[in-house]
Amino acid sequence: MFKQSNVNIKNKRATFDYEIIDRYTAGLQLFGTEIKSIRDNKASLADTYCTFINNELWVKNMHIATYFFGTYNNHEVKRDRKLLLTRRELNKLQRATRETGYTIVPTRLFVNEKGLAKLEIGLARGKKNYDKRESLKEKDDKRAIDRVMKRY
């Protein structure tokens, strides 16, 4: 019924700044012009984070560009958007974020096969500077190994 979507917007800073412990896939409560902009790949997850307000999980600072063909019905670009998860998942995340050092970070925004926008979020712990240097070193090593393997 729906064609395969190629929307796959990643938050590259999330995996660099945080160690992702657990991942969840959440639905988003969106307006019509927002989903149309997302399907046009006009969204960004830079500087995005999640927070609990009244026992509901909200994503803050997510940028979805205004829809070109939207008239007076267009949405606010950086409004707070509610995430849709089960009560059990929300309780688990809320308990984990009460502990020090844990936060919830969006890692990927995509459109599934049914045409619905989904946000992959991760329960994360912040990395120290030496951990970040180690991640860069591992990435360089992997790139060097791949380069050598291509020759043979």
N, C-alpha and C positions, 0 to 999 in steps of 0.2 A: 504494500500500500504506500509506504513512504520510501523515498529513495535513500540510499545510504548517505549519511551526512559526513562531511569532512571537517566538522568543527572540533578542534582539539586545542584549547588554549591552556598553556601550562604556566605555572608560577615557578620559574627557574630559581628564584632566590630562596624559595622555601626549602628545597633540598640542600642548598648551600648553607643557609643560616640555621637550620633545624635538623635534628635527628628524628625522623618520622617513626613513631612506635607502632601506631595502629591506624588503619585507613577505613573510612566509611564513605558511602555514596549517598548523597542527600539530594532531594528534589528542591527546586527553587520556586518561590511564589513570585511570579512575574506578571507584568502588564503585557498586552499584545505587541506594543511597539518594542518592548525589551527583547522578546523572543525573536522578533524579526531581525533586530540588530545583531543578536548573538548568532543567528543563522548566517549573517553576512560577515562573521568573524570580526565584529566591531566591539570587542570587549577586552578588558585587561584585568589581571589579577595582581598587579604590582601593588605593594603596600596594603594588601587585603588581610583582614583578620576576622575571627569569629568571636562573639561574646554572647553570654546568656543575659536575657532581659525577661523578667517574670517567668522563669522556667522554660523559655523558648530560646532557641538558638538563632541568632541573627548574624548575617555577614555584613561587615562594615567596609566602606571605602572601595567597593567593587565598581569599576568604571564600565558602564555600558553606554556607548555613544548614542546620541539621538538618532532616531530612524529618519532617513532622508525623506520618505514619503509621508511621514507622520505630520499632521497639521497641529491644531491646538491640543490634540490628544497625546502629544509626546510626553515622555517621562522625564523625571529628574535624572541627571547623569550618574551621580554618586549617592543615591538614596540607600537606606538600609533595607536589606531584603531578608525575608524570613526563610529559614531552611526547614525542610520537611523530613523529619526522621521519626522513627518509632519512639514511644515513651521509654522503652527499655534502653535504647541507644542514647537518648538524651540524658537519662539518669546516670548511665555509666560515664559519659563525657563530663557531666557536671561534677561528679565525684572526683574524677581525675584532675580536672582543672582547679579544684580546691587545694590540691597538693601543690607545693611550691615547685616552680620550674616547668610546669606543663602548660601548654597553650594549644589552641586549635587553629590550624592554618589551612586555608584552601590550597590545594595543589594542582587541580586540573578542572577545567570547565569543558563539558562536551554535550553533544546532543545524541540521545540513544536512538535505537532503531524505531521506536514509536514516535519520534519527533519531539521528545520532551527534553528540556535542558536539565542536566544533572551536574552537581558540583561534588568533586571528590575532595574530602577534607581529611586531614591527618592530625591525630593527637601527637604533639611534638614536644621535644625538649630542646632548648637552645644549645647550640654548639659553642665551645670555647674557641679562641683564636687558633690554638694548636690543632684542634680538630679540623678546622677549616683548611689549614695548611696541609694536613694529612689527606683530606679529601682531594685537594688539588693535585697532590703528588700521585695518588692512586689513579686519578683521571689521566694524568700525563703518562703514567706507566702503561695503562690500558691502551692509550692511543699509540704508544711506541710499539707495543706488542702486536697490535692490529696492523700497523704499518709493515712490520717485519713479516707477518704471516701472509700479507698480500703479495710479497715478492716471490714466495715459494709456492 
